[in-house]
Amino acid sequence: MSASRDFFRERKAQAVFKHAILSRYPVVFASKAGRGRPVVFLDGYAGRGEYEDGTPGSPLLLAQKATRVSSFRQVRGIYVERNDEDYQNLKRVMEQQGRPQDLVLGGDLQNLLPDILPVTRGAALFAFLDPFGTALDRNQLVRQLLNRPGSAPTEVLLHISISTVARMGGLLRKRREEGKPLSVADEKTVAHANRFLGGDWWQKHFAPVAGVKDQRRATDAALAVAAEYQAGIRADARCKSLSMPIQHKPNQLPKYLLVLFTRHVDGLWWFADAVGKAGREWEGAWLGAELRQAKTRAERNDTDALFTADELLPAPEAFDVDSYVQQNRASWERIIEQNIQRLLTQSGPFVLADRLEEVYAGVFGAASSRHVRAAIKSLHRQHVVQNTGVGDNFHRQLIIPVRPITRASA
Ligand SMILES: C[S@@+](CC[C@H](N)C(=O)[O-])C[C@H]1O[C@@H](n2cnc3c(N)ncnc32)[C@H](O)[C@@H]1O
């Protein structure tokens, strides 16, 4: 079975995470960046449109969101898929959406992008790049997409496959240790990675990695590669970025990063909010998958058990997002309060939206903007900060302590 067919058979917990982000963030983008101009949602690696059980994939989600905002925003969807069988399915699925303004294109994004970009001229562009493995060449991402001509906002949500970079780096180490050349197929994969990352600089990060089996160090090296890659893009495209590591389930190595590149602090702020809400859906998804597996195992192994699996284990669908938030919000808010106090001590007054990694440290992908607001309100009640946490723009205002704070010495 091809990777693609396998992928679209059943949606995994890590895909629930990205789709839960896509169910939220593009709506905010269209509302904010689309004031006074049209909007384009580009899904460059669209896939089949939906999973075999009918669960919507990314292009369907984007089309649904575009329709949702259609009373106040004019949004056009552009969906690209290279694999012909997936493209045929995608076309069929998207035709049922009744959105004649959308374009469904079969082919390689790399080749099609120069023809797509003129269509997006003057429109606020949100591009979702979600390949298997590595994505668009760095040059194209920066020069053609992020630095496209005109002043309309451009944002890119990029999937960086940590498992792919880790695997390739580990393989390179192994072959060098063995003194063996790479196979033709491996040469091709490494050349692709070099184009995606913009050179072979990334290979040096794998020096401490023992080989393909040294997964922890290979993952750390891949994360360091992703951090350097993002810093380079930020510099070359004069933008900001925020990234969320996505795991299969808690305490596992991250499979991939979802990175938002944007020029607006509001982009980062609302992305962090969407990531927090998405993380709760992911909690339900991995827990549900675990319970289903546990039930299957119990039924297979112990047919004579005194209690049936159904009596022993909660139903997979029993996870309730609202009660999960209720149970955790006090501790999330406490952690955010501590983070804010630490930031004030370390660097003095700061703007929340500029320091999101530190503000959300320990609760990123769980807490959302309302918990940051609650933390500011609580710090105000405790006479720690002057800010009240009231108003739409509290995330853009300088957080000022009530009493001068002695800075921590370096
Ligand atoms: C991870 S899947 C996409 C899943 C989809 N974004 C979703 O969330 O439902 C990646 C897809 O990208 C397609 N693809 C790979 N390379 C491509 C390229 N260069 N141009 C366009 N599509 C490509 C693959 O055929 C595959 O269907």
The ligand as an ORCA input file, in Angstrom:
! r2SCAN-3c Opt
* xyz 0 1
  C       0.444     14.671      4.199
  S      -0.432     14.519      2.716
  C      -1.537     15.881      2.777
  C      -2.587     15.782      3.817
  C      -3.533     16.938      3.797
  N      -2.834     18.218      3.879
  C      -4.492     16.834      4.951
  O      -4.194     17.317      6.050
  O      -5.593     16.277      4.765
  C       0.704     15.107      1.526
  C       0.153     15.139      0.111
  O       1.023     15.930     -0.686
  C       1.112     15.366     -1.970
  N       2.383     15.874     -2.566
  C       3.639     15.455     -2.320
  N       4.528     16.202     -2.998
  C       3.819     17.137     -3.670
  C       4.174     18.220     -4.525
  N       5.444     18.457     -4.821
  N       3.198     19.003     -5.028
  C       1.906     18.751     -4.706
  N       1.494     17.718     -3.921
  C       2.441     16.929     -3.404
  C       1.092     13.862     -1.707
  O       0.673     13.158     -2.852
  C       0.090     13.776     -0.543
  O      -1.214     13.535     -1.008
*
